[in-house]
Amino acid sequence: MIKFALIKERKTPPDRRVVFSPQMLKKVVAQFPEASFKVESSNIRIFSDQEYRDAGFEVSTDISDCDVLLGVKEVPIPNLIPDKKYFFFSHTIKKQPYNRDLLREILERNVELYDHEVITNKNNARLIGFGRYAGLVGAYNGIRSIGIKEKRFELPKAENLPDLSTMLAELDDIDLPDYKFVLTGSGKVARGAKEILDHLKIKQVDPETYLVNEFNEPVFCHIDVLDYAKRKDGAQGSRKEFYKVPENYDSDFIKFAKTSDVFIAGHFYGQGAPVFYSEEDIKDRDFRIKYVADVSCDIAGPVASTIRPSTIAEPFYGYDPETGNEIDFHDPRAITIMAVDNLPCELPKDASEGFGEMFLKSVIPAFFNDDKDGILGRARMTANGKLTPLYSYLQDFVDEKELKNEA
């Protein structure tokens, strides 16, 4: 018998998501009777304590008797229970400085950390995540910004709607201008954003047609790396090489920036890859993009107009093409930027249900089949107070603060 706990989310701002909904938990124990679950009491979770009790699960403020603790966001250091197995997004695998102390404390307290971000198959493709919901809400927010700025229509905030189906229904009666939308990316984020464009029945056109034509209806073009990047030496590139050696490529996105009104950024941006456009590119009189829904939200990186993350409370800001500074997004000069970095929090019910489906399918079986596919092994970042071999590259990151303290 393995005893799991759904832990209370304690990070600020509050996150209402959870790994398993009450109904999904019932499916887990039906499939794996050797798994038991306790739910840590929470007054912010999208599903109430009573809903878990009604589904037959114990709700308690004490989860210290559980073996595997399942959360979503980082666990605050004071709340880490020593000698436990934890699952959550630690935001440490890229050596994020703000979580160095968290990783050090995880090691100090002999916590066995499994990071959702590195739950992968044997080809290192991610198996679980909230990407689809980031794409859905990000594209919705981008559409919403057009309505607000141009006073064409009013869409409510996604966070004020009960679920995805309601959010989609809100789009049914809006009237979009004849804008050209360019969508980047090939993963779950981009596919989620495309669901919004498809729901709106916006016509998809291929890059060649898109770049040389104007249309009397809204259209979108969905592009991948070889559409917006080219080999520096002029040779034919490959998607595989781009991700392996991005330094061999220059940006070729400017042709889309000069022919698009709306940019939905759903790509994964790797270190060393070319930027999409620079501050100087934006100053070009032919630069046409007026709205950016930056779901990827890499600050001061590949999309020069994304100068800071925005928030669910204040999702939009303006970028002044002349100065590169932030201005009111209502200003006629402004490029309107949506760069919320926690978009799935706006659809906590659907996002939690979708996440739970993936976790049940890909992770829970590994606890009961001797991890025959290596799922747990690849995701285990720490064990016995040390980094595991796959994550030993983080050792200098862990040690850095100690060296600074000694200095």
N, C-alpha and C positions, 0 to 999 in steps of 0.2 A: 504493500500500500504506500503510495506517495501522497503526501498532504500538501496541496497547493493553497495559496491565498491570493485573492485579488486585493491589492493594497490601495489605500487612499492616496489620491494625487495631492501633493502638498506644494507644488511649485507655484510661484506667483508670476504672471497672472494665473488664476485658477483654470485648470483644464478639466472638462467634464467627461472626457473619454475614458474608456475602460477596455481591458483586453477581451472580456467576455460579457455579453448581455446575459440576463437571467435565463432566457430560452436557450441560448447557445451553451450555457453551462449544463443545462439538462441534457443536451445532445452529447456533451463531452463524457459525462458520467455514464450515459447509456452505452456509449461505445467502449469506454474504458472503466469498468466497474472498480478496478484497482486504484483509481484516482479519486481522492476526496478533496472537497473545496470548502474553504472558509472565506467569508467576505468581510474585509475590514470596513467598519461603519464609515460612511461619508455623507456629508450634507451637500456636496456639490456635484456628485456623480449624476450623469444623465438618467440613470436608472436608480430608483430610490432603494433604501435599505429594505423597505417592506416588499418591494417587487422580488428581491432575492429571497426573502423569507417565504413569500407565497410560492416560489418555485422550489422550495424545500431545502434551502441552504442556510447554514448558521451565519449570523452576522454578529460581529464582535469588535471590541476595541483592542483586543489582545490577539495577535497572530503569531506570537513567539513560538508556538508549538508547531508551526508549519515549516515545511522543508524548502519549498520553491515559491518565491514571492513574485507575482506578476504585476508589473506597472507599465505605464506609458512614458511619462517624462522622467527627468532625473529625480532621484530621491535626495532630498536635502540631507546633508552630512549628519545632523543630529539624529535623524530618523533611521539611519542605516543600522540594521540589526546584525551583529557579528556572526560569522560562521554560517551564513545562509546563502542559498542560491537565489540570485535576483535576475529578472529580465526587465530591461527598460532601455529607452534610447539614452545612452550616456553622453553623446556628443563629445567623445574624446578621441575617436579614431583618426581624426585629422589634426590632432594635437591642439585642440581648441583651448587657449590659455585660461578661459574663465572656468573650465572644469578640471584643471590640473589638480587642485586640492581634493576634489571629489575622487578622482582616480587614486590619488595617494591614500586617501582614507579607506577606500575599498580594499586596497592591498593591506593596509594596516589592520583592518578588522577581519581579515581573512574571508572576505566576501567573494563568492564565485560569481562573477559577472558574465551574463550573456546579453549581448547587445542586439536589439531587434534589427539594427541596420545591417548586421553581418550574418543574419540568418539567410544562408544562400544554398543553392544546389551545387553539385560538383563542378559546374561551369562558372561558379561565382555569380550567378544571376540571383538577385534578391527574390525571396519567396514571400515576404510579408511587408506591409507598409501601408501608409495612408495616402500614397501618391494619387490614386484615382480621385479621392475627395479633394485634394489640393487643386487638382486640375479643374474639377467641376466648379468649385466655389471661386477659384481664381478667374475663370472665364466669365462666370456669372457676374462677379464684381466688376470686371472690365466692361461688360455690357451695361451694367448699372451706372458706371461713371459717365458713359455717353449720354444716357437719359438725363442725369442730373445736370451735367455741364451745359447741354444744349436745350434743356427744359422740354424734352420731347416726350418723356414718359418717366414714371416713378416706380422703381422696384424697391421692395423692402429689403432690409439687410437679411442675409441668409441666416444669421444667428437668431433672428426673431421668428423664424419659420420652424415648424415641428419636424420636417423631414425633407428628403430629397424630392419626393414626388410633388410636394407643395411648392418647392423652389422652382421645379421645372414648369409647373402650371402657371407660375407668375410670369413666365416668359411668353405665354401663348398669345397675349394681346398687345405686345409692343410693336412699334413701327420703327425699324432701323433705317438709317440713311443708306444710300448705295455705297457703302464703304468696302474697301478691300482689306481683308484680315489675313495676316501671315502668322502661322502657328509653327513653332519649332519643337523638335523632340520626337522620340520614338517609343518612350516608355509609358508607364502608368499615368504619369502626370499629363502628358500630351494626349493620351487616349481619353482621359477624363475631360479635358478641355474640349476635345473634338465632340464628345457627347453633347455638350451645350450647343455647339455650332450646328450639329446635325439635328438636334431638337428644334432649333430655330428654322430648320429647313434652308439654311444658307448653302448655296451651291458651291461645291468643291471644284476647283479647276487646277490643271497641272501647271507646274512652274513656267513652262515655255509660253503657254497661253496667258497666264496671269501677268507676266512681266511686260507684255507688249500690248495689252488691251485694257480699255475701260469698260465698265458694265453698267447697265441700267437697273441693277439689283445688287444686294450685298453678295459678295463671294468670298471664299477663303482658299488659301493655298497652304497645304501641310508639307513642310520641308524638313529634310534630314541633313546630316553633316555635309554630304557631298553637294548639296544644293547651295549651302552658304559658306563653304570653305573650299579652297583649291590648293593644289600642290604648288609650292614656291617655285619649283623648277619647270612647271608647266606640264609635267607628266600626269598620266591618269592616276587618280588617287583611289584609295579603298577605305571603306568604313573601318575595317579592322586596323589598318595602319593609322588612321586618324586618331583612334582611341589609344593606340600604343605609342605613337610618336607624333603628337599633335604639333610639335615644333616644326615639322616639315610643311605646315600649312599656313596660308594667309587667309584672312577673312574675305569672303566674297558676298557678304550680306548686304552691302550698301545698295546693290541693285534692287533689293527688296525694300530697303528703307526709303528709296526714291519712288516706289510704286505702291506703297501700302499706307493705309490710314491707321490701322490698329495692329499692334504687335503683341501676340500672346506668347510669352516665353516659357516653354515647357520642357526645355532641353536640360540635359545634365552637362555641366561645365567642368571639365577636368583641368588640372594645373598644367600650364604650358600651352593650352589651346588659344587660338587667336580670339580677340574680342569681336563682338558683333559690330559695334560702332563706338567711336571715340567722341570726346567733346568737340573736336574739330569737325568730325563728320556731321554732327548735329547742326553746326553753323552753316553748312552748305545750303544755299538757297533752294536746292532741289530735294533736301531732306523733307519727307512728307509725313512721317508718323506723327499722329496727334495724341494717340492713346497707347499706353504700355501696360499690359497686365503681366507683371513679372512674377510668375509663379515660382520660378527657380530662385529668385531673390538672392543673387550673389552681389553683395554690397561692394561698391567701388571696384567692380570687376568687368565682366564682359559686356554689360549694358550700361553705358556711361551715364544715362539719365536716371538710373537707380542709385541715388546717392544716400539713401537710408531705408531701413525697413519701415513700413507703415504698420498700423495696428487695426485690430477689428473695430475698435471704437472710432478711429479716424483713418479709414482705409486709403484715402487719396491725398496726394500732394501734387504741386505743380513744379515743373522743371523749366527754367528760363533758358532757351537755346543760346541767347547772346552771352549771358554771364556764367552759366553753369550753376547758378544758385537756385535755391528753393523759393518758389513764389506760390501764391494762392492758385489752386488748380482751376478756379473759375476765370482767371485772367486770360484774355484772348490769346496772349502770347504763349501761354503755358502748354507744354506737353503734360498731359495728365498721367500720373504714375500711380499704379496700384501695386504695392510690394509687401503685402501682409505675409509674414513668415510663419504663421501658424494657422493657415487656412482651414485644415480639417476640423479645427475646434468649432467652426461655425455650423457644422453638421454632425454634432457629437453622436447622435443616435445611429445614423446610417454608417458613419465612419467606424463606430465601435462594432456594429454588427458585421461589417465587411472584414474588419481586422480579425475578429473572432473566428470567422469562417476559415481564413487563411491560417491562423494559428492552430486550429483544430486539425486541419488537413496536413500541415507541414511539420509542426513542432511536437504536438502532444504524442504522436505515435513513437517518436524517437526515444521517449522515456521508457517505453515498454517493449522495444525491439532491439535493445542493446545498441541503439544509435547506428543501425546498420548502414545508413546512408551518409553518416558523418555530419548530420545537421547540427547537433549540439557541439561536436568537436570544433567545427569551423566558427561557431558563434561564441565559444568560451574564451573570454579575454583574460580572465584571471583565475588562478587556482592555487591553493596552498600558500597564499600571501605573495604570489609572484605572477608576473605576466606570463601567459602561455607563449610557446615558441612563435606562433603566428603573429603575435602582437608585441614581440620583444623589441620591435623598432620604436616603441613608446618609452623605453627605459630612460633615454636621455631627457625626454619630456618630463617624466616623473621626477628625475633627479635634479632638474634645473633649478627648482625653487630652493632646494636644500643648498645648492652651491651659492645661490644669491644670498641666502641667509647667512652662510658662513663668511661671505665677503663683507 
